[in-house]
Amino acid sequence: MMDKNSGHHSAPEGISRLAQFFKSKYPDNILIPLQSEKKCPAMSHKGGQYTWEDWDTCMKKNGHKYTDFGLLVRTMVVVGADSSEAVAMLESKYPALLECPCVQTRKGKHYYFLRSKLCEEKNVTDSPGVWKQVDLKTVTNSYHEHVSGDGSEIPTAGVVVVPPSTNKSWLR
């Protein structure tokens, strides 16, 4: 359903479309409901115990009560610029940011990328304050999650708030 005032999809339709997108394109990155107006997941996700099946069950039973959502990032890196100055610095220094998937936040922007093999080799993990008011969201430095089918360890996912959550909207 389209919101007449903004031309955007309604929150339930928007989150449903986002879930379909991630399930089909990047299934290791899983949506999770957040506690209202907090960046804290409403359910535990450590140890690989939270799956797309849990998401589906939760949304069928309680989806109407959630307004904020997070993405458990495992195969992605999100660069968060937390001020207009940080956005301007990053976009002038790295013009590719003007074309990548991007979310407008209350204070700045989030830029989305796939994790490269180099990220794995260099053990790139969540990093607050990479530059002034710039954070990196990706897997955490805690390797306590489950072991994948090929026997490799999967690190604990970092959490990034996504639209249609409060103060978040997709730019591209």
N, C-alpha and C positions, 0 to 999 in steps of 0.2 A: 504494500500500500504506500503510495506517495504522499508525503506531507505537503499540503497545499501551499504553506507559507515558505518552505525552504526548497522545495523540489527534490528533497532527499527521500530515500526509502525510510519507512518506519523502523524503529529499533528492532522489533521481532523479525521483520523481513530482512533488515540489514545484517543482523547477526546470523540468521539462517543462510543467507547468501555467502557470508564470509566463511562459515563452517563448511559449506559445500566446496568452496574454492580451496581451502586448505586441505580438506580430506582428499580431494582429487589431485591436487598439484604438489603439496608439501605435507604429507600425512604425519610426519614425525613432529610437526609443530601443531600443538593441540590447544584449542580454545578452552578456557576455564572461567566460570563465573567468579566475580570478585565480591567481597563484602562491600556493601553500599558505600560509595564515595571513599574507598580505601584501595590501595594497591595490593591488598592482601587476598590471596585466593580463598574462596569460600569453602574449599575442601583441600585435603592434603594431596600433593602430587609427587612427593619424594619417593624414592625407591621404585619408580616406574609403576606405581599403583594406580595412576590416573590415565585413562585411555579415552579414545573417541566413543567407546561404548558407554563409559561413565558420563561423558558430555551429553550424549543422546538421552540417556535415562534421566539425568538431572533436568534437561530442558523440557522433556515431556511432563515430568512431575511438577517442577518448580520454576520453569523458565520465566513465567510471568512476574516473578518476584525480583528478578535481577535486572539491574539497569547498567551495570558496569562489567566489563569483560576483559580478560587478559589472554595473551598468547604465550604459551610455554614454548620458548624458542630453543630449539635443539640444532637445527640445520640452517639457522639464520643468524645474522648479526644486525642489530638495530643501533644506529648512531642517533643519540638524543641530544639535540641542541636546546638548552633551557633558557634562552633569551634571544631577543631580536639581534643583538650584537653577535652572539655565537652563530646564529643562522647566517647572517651576512658574511662573517669570516669564513665559515665552511663553504658556502656557495660560491664565494669569490675565489677561494683557494682550490676548490674541487668542483668545476662546472658540471661534472657528471651527476652531481646531486640534484641538479635541476630537471633530470629526466627519470630518476629512479622512483620506485614506489615511496610515497611520502604521506605522513599524517600531520595535520595541524594540531598542535596542543595548546593549552592555555598560555604557556610561556614561550613556545618555540615550535620546533618540528622534530619528527622522528623519520629517519631514512632507513629503508629496509634493503638488505642484501642477503644473498646466500653465503653460507660459510664456505670458504675455499679450503682446499687441501692444505694450503700454507697455514691457515688458522689452526688446523689440527697439529701440524708439525711444530708450530711455535707455541702451542698450548694457549691460544687466545681465549680468555675468559671474561666474565663480567668485570667491568672496570669503571668505577665512578671517577670523574675528574680527569679524563684523558687530557683535556685542555680545560681552560676556565669555562665552566658551564656546559661542558660536553661530556656525555657518558657513553659507554659501550654496553649494550645489553646482548647477551648471548648465553651460552652454557656457563654454569658456575664453576668454580675451581674444586668443587666437591664431586668426587667420582663414586657416589654411593648409589647410583641407580642400577637398574637391571642390566643384564648381559644380553646383547642382541643375539639373533639366530646364528650369526657367524662367530660368536664367542667374544666379540669386542665389547668393552664396557661403554655404556652410554652415560654421559655426565648428567647431573641434575640440570634441568632446564631453568633458564632465567625467565622472568615474567615481565612482559611489557603490556601496558594498557592499550587497547585498540578501540576504534570506533565500532559501534555507535555509543561508546561510553561517554560519560560526562566530560565536556570540554575536549572531545576528540572528533576529528572529521577527516576523511580521506581527501587528499588533494589530487593524487594520482596513484 
